[in-house]
Amino acid sequence: MVKALEAFGVLLFAAVVTPAANAEVLSFQCSWDEKAPMAIAVDTGTMSASRDDGGSPYRVIKVSKWGVWLLVDQPSNVAGAAVQMIERSSAFDDPSGPGKWVDVIISITGSVSPIEGGKCWERGGR
């Protein structure tokens, strides 16, 4: 099991340190359960992201036209990885609609679960 976790750590590290070719800052407004929206800023140059509500910072794993994959930077993120994914508006025929915001808990088996009512709108979307 330790070898599997070490291999997972190397794979995750390789994905995190690969920066995007054209650096930009992506802005999202995200909310869940009808709560007030918060802003998530994704810097593709430094491959980091932050929330304006004081929540845990993120390391950016991957940015594509379909989504932004974020590693939750937590001290408890040792035996597995807490990852969140924001679906991007550029993946839809109607870019004015919100994308899903989901938790992806990675362990030996892995699981994906929605953030109840979680939605994100890309500001200045494509």
C-alpha positions in Angstrom: 0.0 0.0 0.0 2.9 2.4 0.8 4.3 1.8 -2.7 1.0 2.5 -4.3 0.7 5.8 -2.3 4.2 6.8 -3.3 3.5 6.1 -6.9 0.3 8.1 -6.6 2.2 11.0 -5.0 4.8 11.0 -7.9 2.0 11.0 -10.5 0.1 13.8 -8.7 3.3 15.8 -8.3 4.0 15.5 -12.0 0.5 16.7 -12.8 0.7 19.7 -10.4 4.1 21.0 -11.6 3.2 21.1 -15.3 2.2 24.8 -15.9 -0.1 25.9 -18.7 1.5 27.2 -21.9 -0.4 30.5 -21.9 -0.6 31.8 -18.3 -3.9 33.5 -17.4 -6.1 34.1 -14.3 -9.5 32.4 -14.5 -12.3 33.7 -12.3 -15.2 31.7 -11.0 -18.2 32.6 -8.8 -19.2 29.4 -6.9 -22.0 28.7 -4.5 -23.8 25.7 -2.9 -27.2 25.3 -1.2 -28.3 28.8 -2.3 -25.5 30.4 -0.2 -23.9 33.7 -1.2 -21.3 33.1 -4.0 -17.6 33.2 -3.3 -14.9 33.9 -5.8 -12.2 31.3 -6.8 -9.2 32.8 -8.8 -7.2 30.3 -10.7 -3.7 31.4 -11.8 -2.5 29.1 -14.6 1.0 30.7 -14.4 1.7 29.7 -10.8 -0.7 26.7 -11.0 -2.4 27.9 -7.8 -5.9 29.0 -6.8 -7.4 30.9 -3.9 -10.8 31.5 -2.5 -12.1 34.9 -1.3 -13.9 33.3 1.7 -10.7 32.2 3.5 -11.2 28.5 2.6 -8.2 26.2 1.9 -6.0 27.2 -1.0 -5.6 25.0 -4.0 -2.8 23.7 -6.2 -4.0 23.5 -9.8 -3.7 20.0 -11.3 -5.1 20.6 -14.8 -6.9 23.2 -16.8 -8.8 22.2 -19.9 -11.7 23.6 -21.9 -14.0 21.2 -19.9 -12.8 21.9 -16.3 -10.3 23.0 -13.8 -9.0 20.3 -11.4 -7.8 21.6 -8.0 -5.9 19.8 -5.3 -7.1 20.9 -1.8 -4.0 22.0 0.1 -4.7 20.4 3.5 -2.4 18.9 6.2 -4.8 15.9 6.3 -4.2 15.3 2.6 -1.7 12.5 3.3 -3.2 9.0 2.6 -5.3 10.2 -0.2 -6.1 13.4 -2.0 -9.0 15.8 -1.8 -9.5 17.2 -5.2 -12.2 19.6 -6.5 -13.3 20.1 -10.1 -15.0 23.1 -11.6 -16.8 22.5 -14.9 -16.0 25.3 -17.4 -18.6 27.1 -19.4 -16.5 26.6 -22.6 -17.6 23.0 -22.5 -21.2 23.8 -23.1 -23.3 24.9 -26.1 -24.8 27.6 -23.9 -21.9 29.2 -21.9 -24.2 31.4 -19.8 -25.2 28.4 -17.7 -23.3 27.3 -14.6 -21.0 24.3 -14.5 -20.9 21.7 -11.7 -18.6 22.0 -8.8 -17.7 18.6 -7.4 -15.5 16.9 -4.8 -13.3 14.0 -6.0 -11.9 12.1 -3.0 -9.0 9.9 -4.2 -8.0 6.9 -2.2 -7.0 3.4 -3.1 -10.5 3.0 -4.7 -11.5 6.6 -5.3 -15.0 8.3 -5.3 -16.7 11.3 -6.8 -19.5 13.1 -5.1 -21.3 16.4 -5.9 -21.1 19.4 -3.6 -24.8 19.5 -2.8 -26.2 22.2 -5.0 -22.7 23.3 -6.0 -22.5 25.5 -9.1 -19.8 27.8 -10.6 -20.1 30.5 -13.2 -16.9 31.5 -15.1 -16.5 35.3 -15.1 -15.5 36.6 -18.5 -16.2 33.1 -19.8 -15.5 32.1 -23.3 
